[in-house]
Amino acid sequence: MKQEKLLQRIEINPDVMVGKPVIKGTRLSVQFILGLLAQGEKPEEIINEYPGLLKDDIKACLMFSFKVLEETIFYPLQKTPAV
């Protein structure tokens, strides 16, 4: 599935989860799904736990995160000498 199509599965609505990015039509935030993946949950396990969720929804969360990080500028913090 193309990037644009995947990203259409994510919505930001101030009336849903206080504007956190969520999978469209759910209250499952991108952050929540990424947290599950980071803890070692497999996409199939997440899909089984949340009926109606599709593998493309999980891919959309990953793509959304990639795009956000891609568009973010990071500045290194300067170390201050210990006193």
Backbone as a chain_set.jsonl record, in Angstrom:
{"seq": "MKQEKLLQRIEINPDVMVGKPVIKGTRLSVQFILGLLAQGEKPEEIINEYPGLLKDDIKACLMFSFKVLEETIFYPLQKTPAV", "coords": {"N": [[0.85, -1.177, 0.0], [0.539, 2.206, -0.769], [2.301, 5.092, 0.591], [0.682, 7.43, 0.976], [-1.883, 6.386, 1.036], [-1.725, 4.691, 3.249], [-1.278, 6.61, 5.254], [-3.731, 7.855, 5.321], [-5.19, 6.328, 6.998], [-4.744, 7.176, 9.487], [-5.827, 9.532, 11.874], [-6.128, 12.861, 13.153], [-7.881, 14.332, 15.547], [-9.303, 16.744, 17.507], [-11.402, 16.031, 19.14], [-11.149, 13.378, 19.678], [-9.401, 11.345, 21.767], [-8.05, 13.563, 22.797], [-6.833, 14.787, 20.624], [-4.628, 13.244, 19.948], [-2.779, 11.359, 17.522], [-4.642, 8.829, 16.002], [-5.757, 5.53, 15.001], [-7.94, 5.666, 12.406], [-11.387, 5.77, 13.129], [-11.167, 4.447, 15.508], [-10.188, 4.356, 18.993], [-7.604, 3.89, 19.358], [-4.424, 4.852, 19.826], [-1.625, 5.957, 17.871], [0.701, 6.04, 19.344], [0.124, 4.155, 21.372], [-0.049, 1.737, 19.914], [2.564, 1.622, 18.871], [3.93, 1.37, 21.261], [3.077, -1.178, 22.108], [4.25, -2.735, 20.07], [6.946, -2.138, 20.58], [7.262, -3.396, 22.994], [7.41, -5.963, 22.235], [5.186, -7.236, 21.225], [3.605, -9.004, 18.618], [2.433, -8.057, 15.357], [0.25, -9.685, 14.569], [-0.709, -10.602, 17.019], [-1.629, -8.246, 18.168], [-3.656, -7.58, 16.377], [-5.388, -9.726, 16.81], [-6.176, -9.163, 19.387], [-7.6, -6.809, 19.16], [-10.357, -6.675, 17.575], [-11.283, -6.005, 14.203], [-9.171, -4.39, 13.65], [-6.61, -3.967, 11.287], [-3.76, -5.32, 9.498], [-2.696, -3.348, 7.878], [-3.37, -1.102, 9.355], [-1.565, -1.149, 11.438], [0.785, -0.927, 9.977], [0.325, 1.635, 9.058], [0.585, 3.124, 11.402], [3.326, 2.824, 11.854], [4.33, 4.046, 9.524], [3.345, 6.658, 9.846], [4.771, 7.451, 12.126], [7.388, 7.291, 11.124], [7.264, 9.342, 9.169], [6.809, 11.593, 10.784], [9.172, 11.66, 12.306], [10.976, 11.947, 10.227], [10.496, 14.519, 9.39], [11.305, 16.031, 11.47], [13.612, 18.1, 13.103], [16.581, 17.508, 14.748], [18.55, 18.65, 17.379], [21.732, 18.402, 18.727], [22.344, 18.056, 22.21], [24.35, 20.116, 24.19], [27.054, 19.1, 26.13], [27.555, 19.879, 29.496], [30.299, 20.863, 31.462], [31.236, 18.879, 34.276], [31.107, 19.928, 37.651]], "CA": [[0.0, 0.0, 0.0], [1.332, 3.432, -0.887], [2.39, 5.927, 1.788], [-0.461, 8.336, 1.133], [-3.036, 5.554, 1.387], [-1.528, 4.277, 4.637], [-1.432, 7.753, 6.145], [-5.157, 8.189, 5.425], [-5.755, 5.496, 8.059], [-4.465, 7.868, 10.754], [-6.488, 10.829, 11.959], [-5.9, 13.714, 14.319], [-9.145, 15.011, 15.78], [-9.273, 17.199, 18.894], [-12.49, 15.407, 19.9], [-10.82, 11.969, 19.921], [-8.139, 11.167, 22.508], [-7.445, 14.89, 22.979], [-6.052, 15.162, 19.447], [-3.516, 12.343, 19.634], [-2.998, 10.606, 16.291], [-5.257, 7.528, 16.247], [-6.213, 4.788, 13.836], [-9.265, 6.195, 12.063], [-12.531, 4.969, 13.545], [-10.883, 3.781, 16.782], [-9.549, 5.17, 20.014], [-6.263, 3.324, 19.505], [-3.463, 5.856, 19.382], [-0.381, 5.517, 17.24], [1.637, 5.847, 20.451], [-0.228, 2.904, 22.033], [0.334, 0.629, 19.029], [4.03, 1.566, 18.853], [4.333, 0.843, 22.569], [2.886, -2.627, 22.082], [5.297, -3.303, 19.21], [8.231, -1.979, 21.266], [7.303, -4.378, 24.081], [7.584, -7.285, 21.661], [3.949, -7.807, 20.671], [3.617, -9.196, 17.169], [1.242, -7.467, 14.743], [-0.857, -10.648, 14.581], [-1.261, -10.631, 18.376], [-2.378, -6.993, 18.357], [-4.862, -7.7, 15.558], [-6.285, -10.665, 17.501], [-6.661, -8.514, 20.609], [-8.488, -5.7, 18.795], [-11.1, -7.038, 16.359], [-11.504, -4.907, 13.261], [-7.875, -3.812, 13.331], [-5.974, -4.646, 10.156], [-2.302, -5.202, 9.416], [-2.409, -2.037, 7.3], [-3.476, -0.096, 10.418], [-0.279, -1.169, 12.144], [1.748, -0.336, 9.031], [0.045, 3.075, 9.027], [1.2, 3.7, 12.609], [4.768, 2.879, 11.609], [4.577, 5.052, 8.485], [3.098, 7.969, 10.451], [5.922, 7.742, 12.991], [8.52, 7.537, 10.242], [7.108, 10.662, 8.556], [6.988, 12.61, 11.827], [10.605, 11.736, 12.61], [11.656, 12.423, 9.029], [10.274, 15.961, 9.273], [11.739, 16.662, 12.716], [15.029, 18.455, 13.174], [17.133, 17.242, 16.066], [19.762, 19.387, 17.715], [22.429, 17.738, 19.831], [22.485, 18.824, 23.429], [25.756, 20.312, 24.541], [27.401, 18.631, 27.466], [28.141, 20.899, 30.364], [31.343, 20.23, 32.28], [30.877, 18.585, 35.679], [31.804, 20.816, 38.593]], "C": [[0.893, 1.236, 0.0], [1.263, 4.262, 0.389], [1.142, 6.759, 2.026], [-1.698, 7.564, 1.597], [-2.927, 5.09, 2.841], [-1.802, 5.443, 5.588], [-2.886, 8.199, 6.282], [-5.846, 7.377, 6.515], [-5.554, 6.13, 9.436], [-5.186, 9.209, 10.748], [-6.099, 11.542, 13.243], [-7.155, 14.568, 14.458], [-9.16, 15.445, 17.239], [-10.37, 16.58, 19.762], [-12.241, 13.93, 20.206], [-9.455, 11.902, 20.574], [-7.351, 12.476, 22.62], [-6.507, 15.249, 21.826], [-4.838, 14.308, 19.17], [-3.803, 11.661, 18.303], [-3.53, 9.204, 16.631], [-5.533, 6.834, 14.917], [-7.658, 5.207, 13.608], [-10.363, 5.222, 12.478], [-12.325, 4.218, 14.845], [-10.416, 4.823, 17.796], [-8.156, 4.599, 20.321], [-5.255, 4.31, 18.944], [-2.252, 5.196, 18.736], [0.631, 5.193, 18.335], [1.388, 4.503, 21.148], [0.229, 1.7, 21.205], [1.85, 0.49, 18.977], [4.565, 1.008, 20.169], [4.188, -0.666, 22.627], [3.971, -3.302, 21.244], [6.66, -3.246, 19.908], [8.388, -2.978, 22.412], [7.372, -5.81, 23.566], [6.316, -7.944, 21.143], [4.093, -7.926, 19.155], [2.351, -8.571, 16.588], [0.028, -8.399, 14.781], [-1.518, -10.706, 15.956], [-2.103, -9.383, 18.646], [-3.702, -7.066, 17.594], [-5.871, -8.637, 16.224], [-6.908, -10.031, 18.733], [-7.696, -7.429, 20.314], [-9.199, -6.019, 17.479], [-11.383, -5.812, 15.484], [-10.222, -4.214, 12.858], [-7.233, -4.636, 12.216], [-4.463, -4.454, 10.192], [-1.902, -3.841, 8.826], [-2.542, -0.914, 8.329], [-2.157, -0.008, 11.191], [0.816, -0.583, 11.255], [1.569, 1.183, 8.987], [0.651, 3.771, 10.241], [2.706, 3.844, 12.423], [5.111, 3.958, 10.59], [4.389, 6.459, 9.049], [4.299, 8.373, 11.309], [7.164, 8.055, 12.177], [8.449, 8.951, 9.666], [7.317, 11.776, 9.578], [8.472, 12.772, 12.146], [11.403, 12.287, 11.432], [11.585, 13.948, 8.926], [10.714, 16.733, 10.519], [13.234, 16.937, 12.653], [15.496, 18.236, 14.608], [18.418, 18.033, 16.242], [20.444, 18.682, 18.874], [22.51, 18.659, 21.049], [23.965, 18.937, 23.751], [25.969, 19.82, 25.964], [27.984, 19.783, 28.256], [29.18, 20.211, 31.246], [30.853, 20.03, 33.717], [31.708, 19.487, 36.593], [32.298, 20.031, 39.767]], "O": [[1.898, 1.281, 0.71], [0.312, 4.163, 1.165], [0.607, 6.794, 3.134], [-2.458, 8.036, 2.442], [-3.914, 5.097, 3.576], [-2.478, 5.278, 6.603], [-3.237, 8.857, 7.261], [-6.964, 7.701, 6.915], [-6.125, 5.674, 10.427], [-5.165, 9.934, 9.753], [-5.79, 10.925, 14.263], [-7.454, 15.408, 13.609], [-9.042, 14.602, 18.128], [-10.275, 16.605, 20.989], [-13.029, 13.301, 20.912], [-8.463, 12.351, 19.999], [-6.122, 12.477, 22.544], [-5.504, 15.933, 22.028], [-4.079, 14.606, 18.248], [-4.965, 11.409, 17.986], [-2.944, 8.487, 17.443], [-5.542, 7.461, 13.857], [-8.494, 5.112, 14.507], [-10.285, 4.022, 12.218], [-13.186, 3.441, 15.258], [-10.273, 6.005, 17.484], [-7.612, 4.803, 21.407], [-5.23, 4.576, 17.742], [-1.912, 4.047, 19.018], [1.336, 4.186, 18.258], [2.338, 3.793, 21.477], [0.821, 0.761, 21.736], [2.374, -0.622, 19.03], [5.542, 0.26, 20.181], [5.07, -1.36, 23.134], [4.541, -4.313, 21.653], [7.437, -4.198, 19.834], [9.504, -3.362, 22.761], [7.391, -6.758, 24.35], [6.355, -9.082, 20.673], [4.643, -7.039, 18.502], [1.31, -8.554, 17.246], [-1.095, -7.947, 15.002], [-2.737, -10.843, 16.056], [-3.158, -9.459, 19.275], [-4.744, -6.661, 18.109], [-7.073, -8.371, 16.205], [-8.049, -10.335, 19.081], [-8.572, -7.166, 21.138], [-8.709, -5.678, 16.402], [-11.683, -4.729, 15.985], [-10.18, -3.526, 11.838], [-7.315, -5.864, 12.217], [-3.957, -3.537, 10.838], [-0.895, -3.257, 9.225], [-1.892, 0.123, 8.191], [-1.702, 1.079, 11.546], [1.671, 0.167, 11.726], [2.545, 1.926, 8.89], [1.171, 4.881, 10.126], [3.289, 4.863, 12.792], [6.075, 4.702, 10.771], [5.185, 7.354, 8.762], [4.78, 9.502, 11.224], [7.909, 8.98, 12.502], [9.444, 9.676, 9.668], [7.935, 12.794, 9.266], [8.97, 13.893, 12.243], [12.384, 13.006, 11.619], [12.514, 14.586, 8.43], [10.517, 17.945, 10.607], [14.015, 16.099, 12.201], [14.88, 18.721, 15.557], [19.265, 18.072, 15.349], [19.81, 18.394, 19.889], [22.716, 19.867, 20.928], [24.728, 17.982, 23.602], [25.177, 20.087, 26.867], [28.797, 20.558, 27.753], [28.956, 19.098, 31.72], [30.165, 20.875, 34.289], [32.875, 19.762, 36.317], [32.912, 20.595, 40.673]]}, "num_chains": 1, "name": "protein.A"}
